């Protein structure tokens, strides 16, 4: 297999340590390694080649973090158009029989025997012409993930991010899986289904790839590609979809709450305080009577929030962007 690593991301969910120039997949806070580096390391046991698709802003940091011993190529998007086009562009660049293991660069996955068996099963199904998605066995009623209703390898339905009561019913039903965002298929099969179910994306990606040079897609071509996720464009419509359950350790680390127990807290002094997460490398942080809180400092920017509220960090980024725009407009 070849590992297609999707490295896009606006860098908003882990602000202030994550930015558009240095999004969360490149933050070296996991035993001095980044999620991108861990993805390369994990999948090097199963894949001989790597294709990384990412924005131009992240090219230098990705090349710097990539393992020189691995066969790694890069495809650059001047602007992101979501996962369906990104995967389509990559598929045009290889032989139609090439099997891609598609994995986001910003997930934390335990590469144990369960992971190995899931990849082997997915590869077998992909060789038979299926579009394989990986479903994570849920451990609690999560409202921030999409779900897959499954019956063995068959996908019965894709479900949006549910309300808590619905998520609880999914958990109790026992045949619903978290939608991991990982896939496995032949490049040609994906393009065939993309052409069938999203022909406008297929044609725009084909033209963009044909006009690309040395792995760089032109801005004017990217802007002609409709924005769409692989789930909406292909997976929810295709009759070739299979699911492989995966019961190993997995997290998309979509908020600071998900970092509890994953990264070491940086508090310098803690008095009468408990269950806190502090990320403030090189800074002195003293906690006094603080519980269930998150403190993140980077440069001049500081985030303080209660545990369970970090999903709203994206709203902070939007507010800051509006304030910046207003200031810039006032200075004209």
C-alpha positions, 0 to 999 in steps of 0.5 A, spaced: 500 500 500 501 507 499 499 511 505 496 518 502 496 523 508 491 528 508 495 534 512 490 540 511 487 544 517 486 551 519 489 550 525 483 553 529 481 547 534 488 548 538 489 555 538 493 558 541 499 553 540 496 551 533 496 556 527 494 556 520 502 556 519 503 551 524 497 546 525 496 541 530 499 535 526 506 539 526 506 540 534 511 536 537 508 535 544 507 528 543 514 526 547 517 531 542 514 528 536 508 531 532 502 527 530 505 527 523 511 524 524 507 519 528 503 517 522 509 516 518 512 512 523 506 508 525 504 506 517 511 505 515 510 498 518 505 497 512 506 502 507 512 502 502 511 509 499 508 516 502 504 521 499 503 527 503 497 532 500 498 539 504 497 547 503 503 551 501 504 554 508 506 547 511 511 545 506 517 547 509 515 544 516 512 537 513 519 536 509 523 538 515 519 533 520 519 527 514 523 521 515 529 522 510 529 514 510 522 514 507 520 514 500 515 520 501 512 525 496 508 531 497 502 534 493 501 542 494 494 545 494 494 553 494 487 553 498 484 547 501 477 544 498 476 539 503 477 531 502 474 529 496 478 533 492 484 532 495 484 525 495 481 525 487 488 529 486 492 524 489 489 518 485 490 522 479 497 522 480 498 514 481 496 508 477 489 506 478 491 499 481 495 503 486 492 501 493 491 508 498 491 507 505 488 514 506 489 517 513 489 524 516 495 527 519 492 529 526 490 523 529 493 519 535 492 511 534 495 506 537 499 501 532 497 495 536 495 488 533 488 490 532 490 496 528 495 491 524 489 486 523 484 492 521 489 494 515 490 487 513 483 486 512 482 493 509 487 491 504 484 485 502 477 488 501 480 494 497 483 489 492 476 486 491 474 493 488 471 496 495 471 503 498 473 501 505 472 506 511 474 504 518 469 505 524 472 506 531 468 502 536 465 507 541 467 507 548 462 513 550 456 517 547 460 522 543 457 528 540 462 530 536 463 525 531 459 522 525 457 515 526 457 509 521 451 504 522 454 497 520 452 490 519 458 486 519 462 489 513 456 492 510 454 500 511 447 501 513 448 508 513 452 514 515 450 519 521 451 526 522 454 528 529 448 526 534 445 530 540 447 526 546 440 522 547 441 519 540 449 518 541 447 514 547 442 510 543 447 508 538 452 506 544 446 502 546 444 499 540 452 496 539 452 496 531 454 504 530 461 506 530 465 512 530 467 515 523 474 515 523 476 519 517 480 513 514 479 509 508 483 504 503 481 503 496 484 502 489 485 509 486 482 507 480 476 505 484 475 512 487 476 516 481 470 511 478 466 513 484 467 520 484 466 521 477 459 517 478 457 521 484 460 527 483 462 529 476 463 536 477 469 535 482 472 529 478 472 533 472 475 539 476 480 535 479 482 532 473 483 539 469 487 541 476 492 535 476 493 535 468 495 543 469 499 541 475 507 542 475 512 538 480 506 536 485 504 544 485 496 545 483 495 552 480 491 557 484 486 558 479 485 551 478 483 549 485 478 555 485 474 551 480 474 545 484 467 545 489 468 544 496 466 537 499 468 531 504 469 524 501 463 522 505 458 527 502 461 526 495 462 519 495 462 514 501 454 516 502 452 514 495 456 509 493 454 501 493 461 499 493 462 501 501 465 496 506 467 498 513 472 495 517 471 495 525 477 498 529 477 497 537 484 500 538 486 506 541 484 512 537 483 519 538 482 525 533 485 530 538 479 535 536 480 539 542 484 540 548 480 536 552 482 530 548 489 532 550 488 530 558 492 524 559 496 524 552 501 530 553 504 532 560 502 538 563 507 544 564 504 547 571 510 549 575 507 549 581 500 546 583 497 547 590 490 545 592 489 544 584 487 538 580 485 535 574 488 541 570 491 541 563 497 546 562 501 547 556 506 553 556 513 550 554 518 555 557 513 559 562 512 559 569 505 557 571 502 556 578 496 553 579 492 555 586 486 552 588 484 551 580 480 544 578 478 542 572 481 547 567 485 548 561 491 553 561 495 554 554 500 559 553 504 561 547 507 567 545 503 573 547 496 569 547 493 565 553 487 561 553 484 559 559 477 555 559 474 550 564 474 543 562 469 541 557 469 547 554 475 547 549 470 545 543 469 553 543 476 555 541 474 555 534 469 561 536 475 564 539 479 564 533 473 567 529 472 573 534 479 574 533 479 574 526 473 579 526 477 584 530 483 583 526 479 585 520 475 591 523 482 594 526 485 593 519 479 596 516 479 602 521 487 603 519 485 604 511 
